[in-house]
């Protein structure tokens, strides 16, 4: 059993590492044997897989930003709904940049062990794009993602 406070702090540190472009922090935040049940295309395992994936994303989306909209915890799990925003102005996975802003919401569930992500799942809840051609069209039954709020 893990400590809930430590796990939430680790999740916040992970988000901050993504937002600040510090992928080296994943060495301390992702377990070496971490299992990502929904990896990105080409994403490898463990901290190196996260480092490579988020480095590629931050290269393609230099203004990439993750904002947690809701967070819920148990002893070992941290679940959170989040909104990702950014402008794709560089090549991503071999595709030329459309120079469009994206805004999408997902749900992430992480199982933590001693303050490190041991396993995780992402549930792709809602995607919205301003004419971004590679993201699926928004489901009209889903309400639009709220606009990003200014950070305090």
C-alpha positions as a printed Julia matrix, in Angstrom:
152×3 Matrix{Float64}:
   0.0    0.0     0.0
   1.24   3.46   -0.92
   0.82   6.79    0.8
  -1.92   8.83   -0.92
  -0.22  12.18   -0.26
   3.07  10.95   -1.75
   1.26   9.63   -4.83
  -0.6   12.91   -5.43
   2.67  14.82   -5.04
   4.32  12.47   -7.56
   1.44  13.02  -10.0
   1.76  16.79   -9.61
   5.53  16.53  -10.17
   4.88  14.5   -13.34
   2.48  17.17  -14.65
   4.99  19.9   -13.84
   7.77  17.96  -15.59
   5.63  17.81  -18.74
   4.6   21.47  -18.53
   8.13  22.72  -17.91
   9.79  20.44  -20.46
  11.87  18.51  -17.9
  11.66  14.87  -19.05
  14.67  13.85  -16.94
  12.34  14.04  -13.91
  10.6   10.88  -15.18
  13.53   8.8   -13.88
  12.28   9.49  -10.34
   8.54   9.51  -11.16
   8.07   6.42  -13.34
   9.01   2.94  -12.12
  11.58   1.13  -14.28
   9.08  -1.71  -14.83
   6.09   0.6   -15.35
   3.37  -0.71  -17.66
   1.48   1.75  -19.85
  -1.67  -0.04  -20.98
  -2.36   2.64  -23.63
   1.05   3.7   -24.95
   1.42   6.33  -27.64
   2.5    5.05  -31.07
   6.14   3.98  -30.79
   6.31   4.63  -27.05
   8.76   2.36  -25.26
   8.47   1.12  -21.67
   9.4    2.77  -18.39
  10.87   6.21  -17.78
  12.72   6.26  -21.11
   9.46   5.67  -23.0
   7.85   8.63  -21.23
  10.93  10.77  -21.75
  10.97  10.05  -25.49
   7.22  10.5   -25.94
   6.98  13.79  -24.04
  10.16  15.12  -25.68
   8.56  14.44  -29.08
   5.29  16.06  -27.98
   7.01  19.15  -26.56
   9.05  19.46  -29.75
   5.89  19.34  -31.89
   3.85  21.4   -29.39
   6.3   23.84  -27.75
   3.5   25.41  -25.72
   2.13  22.04  -24.53
   0.25  22.46  -21.28
  -1.59  19.99  -19.04
  -4.17  21.26  -16.6
  -5.78  18.88  -14.1
  -9.54  19.46  -14.0
 -10.44  16.86  -11.35
  -8.4   14.46   -9.22
  -9.51  11.5    -7.11
  -7.39   9.05   -5.14
  -7.37   5.74   -3.34
  -4.41   4.34   -1.42
  -2.57   3.23   -4.58
  -4.4    4.93   -7.46
  -4.59   8.51   -8.66
  -7.29   9.2   -11.25
  -7.58  12.57  -12.89
  -9.4   14.27  -15.71
  -7.22  16.73  -17.53
  -7.12  19.11  -20.45
  -4.14  19.3   -22.81
  -3.63  22.37  -24.96
  -0.94  23.29  -27.43
  -0.12  24.44  -30.94
   1.31  21.87  -33.35
   3.89  23.92  -35.22
   6.57  21.27  -35.78
   6.75  17.79  -37.31
   5.08  15.03  -35.25
   5.56  11.37  -36.14
   6.61  12.33  -39.66
   3.56  14.51  -40.34
   4.07  18.14  -41.36
   2.84  20.64  -38.81
  -0.68  22.02  -39.41
   0.1   24.97  -37.11
  -3.23  24.5   -35.36
  -4.16  24.67  -31.7
  -5.51  21.57  -30.02
  -7.53  21.28  -26.85
  -8.54  17.84  -25.65
  -9.62  16.15  -22.47
  -8.7   12.7   -21.24
  -8.95  10.63  -18.11
  -5.82   9.04  -16.68
  -5.64   6.38  -13.97
  -2.24   5.69  -12.46
  -1.3    2.92  -10.03
   1.52   4.14   -7.83
   4.14   2.2    -5.91
   6.27   4.15   -3.43
   5.6    7.45   -5.2
   6.33   6.19   -8.74
   3.92   5.35  -11.54
   3.8    1.55  -11.73
   0.97   1.22  -14.26
  -1.48   3.49  -16.0
  -4.4    3.74  -18.37
  -5.75   6.64  -20.38
  -9.36   6.92  -21.43
  -9.73   9.26  -24.36
 -12.8   11.16  -23.3
 -13.15  14.08  -25.67
 -11.06  15.61  -28.4
 -11.53  19.04  -29.87
  -9.37  20.7   -32.41
  -9.4   23.93  -34.3
  -9.18  22.33  -37.76
  -6.39  19.99  -36.64
  -6.53  17.19  -39.17
  -5.11  14.27  -37.18
  -7.41  14.26  -34.16
 -10.82  12.6   -34.39
 -13.84  14.85  -34.72
 -15.61  15.75  -31.49
 -18.6   13.62  -30.57
 -21.61  15.97  -30.75
 -23.07  14.24  -27.68
 -20.12  15.45  -25.56
 -20.02  18.99  -24.23
 -17.03  21.02  -25.43
 -13.97  21.19  -23.23
 -13.9   24.36  -21.17
 -11.37  26.96  -22.24
  -8.08  26.86  -20.31
  -8.16  29.0   -17.2
  -5.36  31.45  -16.46
  -2.86  30.07  -13.99
  -2.68  31.8   -10.65
